[in-house]
Amino acid sequence: MALARYSAKIDSDNRVRVIHIFVGDSESAVDAAQQKHADGCKAYGPAVKEEKTIDIDVEVDDLPEGDEESLLEFLEIDPGDEPETADDDDDDEEDDE
């Protein structure tokens, strides 16, 4: 069973600003990848040690290859989608008036 672990670091103001994704062909492989990153990262490591992360495991059919197209497919991202900006929200409100 392939696995993706989404691990969100909770900042001191209780906000999430960084989400790591660890992938592997088993839970133990994902655990090892997460721990290896935590051991070397000055920001993420203490958060893991202090249990200041939210970890969500998701079973996946296939792991991504090492190219952008495969990663976009894995993340279910359409490269043509433009992110919504704060200005876009304002425009919606004006249209409703």
C-alpha positions as CSV (number, residue, x, y, z in Angstrom):
1,M,0.0,0.0,0.0
2,A,1.5,3.3,-1.1
3,L,1.0,6.2,1.3
4,A,1.1,10.0,1.3
5,R,1.4,11.7,4.7
6,Y,0.4,15.4,4.8
7,S,2.1,16.9,7.8
8,A,1.2,20.5,8.7
9,K,3.4,22.4,11.1
10,I,1.4,24.4,13.6
11,D,3.0,27.8,14.2
12,S,3.0,29.6,17.6
13,D,-0.1,31.6,16.6
14,N,-1.9,28.3,15.9
15,R,-1.8,28.9,12.1
16,V,-0.5,26.5,9.4
17,R,1.9,28.0,6.9
18,V,3.9,25.0,5.8
19,I,2.6,21.5,4.8
20,H,5.1,18.7,4.1
21,I,4.1,15.7,2.0
22,F,6.0,12.5,2.7
23,V,5.4,9.6,0.3
24,G,6.4,5.9,0.3
25,D,5.5,2.4,-0.6
26,S,4.7,1.6,3.1
27,E,3.9,3.3,6.4
28,S,7.4,2.5,7.7
29,A,9.0,4.1,4.6
30,V,6.9,7.2,5.2
31,D,7.8,7.2,8.9
32,A,11.5,7.0,8.0
33,A,11.3,9.8,5.5
34,Q,9.4,12.1,7.9
35,Q,11.9,11.4,10.7
36,K,14.9,11.9,8.5
37,H,13.5,15.3,7.5
38,A,12.7,16.2,11.1
39,D,16.2,15.3,12.2
40,G,17.7,17.8,9.7
41,C,15.2,20.7,9.7
42,K,15.5,23.3,12.4
43,A,11.9,24.5,12.1
44,Y,10.1,21.2,11.4
45,G,12.1,18.9,13.8
46,P,11.1,20.7,17.0
47,A,7.5,20.8,15.9
48,V,7.5,17.0,15.4
49,K,9.2,16.5,18.8
50,E,6.7,18.8,20.5
51,E,3.7,17.2,18.7
52,K,2.9,20.5,16.9
53,T,2.0,18.9,13.6
54,I,-1.2,17.6,12.2
55,D,-0.5,14.4,10.2
56,I,-3.0,13.0,7.8
57,D,-2.3,9.7,6.0
58,V,-3.9,9.0,2.6
59,E,-3.6,5.7,0.7
60,V,-2.5,6.4,-2.9
61,D,-2.5,4.2,-6.0
62,D,0.9,5.3,-7.3
63,L,3.8,7.4,-6.2
64,P,4.8,10.3,-8.4
65,E,7.7,10.1,-10.8
66,G,10.4,12.7,-10.6
67,D,8.9,15.1,-13.1
68,E,6.5,18.1,-13.0
69,E,3.7,16.4,-15.0
70,S,3.7,13.3,-12.7
71,L,3.7,15.5,-9.6
72,L,0.9,17.7,-10.9
73,E,-1.2,14.6,-11.6
74,F,-0.4,13.1,-8.2
75,L,-1.4,16.3,-6.5
76,E,-4.5,16.6,-8.7
77,I,-3.5,20.1,-9.9
78,D,-4.5,21.4,-13.2
79,P,-1.6,23.7,-14.3
80,G,-4.2,25.9,-16.1
81,D,-6.0,26.8,-12.9
82,E,-5.1,30.2,-11.7
83,P,-5.0,30.8,-7.9
84,E,-7.7,33.0,-6.5
85,T,-6.4,36.3,-5.1
86,A,-7.8,38.6,-2.5
87,D,-8.8,41.0,-5.3
88,D,-10.9,38.2,-6.9
89,D,-12.9,38.0,-3.6
90,D,-13.6,41.7,-3.7
91,D,-14.9,41.5,-7.2
92,D,-17.3,38.8,-6.2
93,E,-18.7,41.0,-3.4
94,E,-19.2,43.9,-5.8
95,D,-21.1,41.7,-8.3
96,D,-23.5,40.6,-5.5
97,E,-24.5,44.2,-4.6
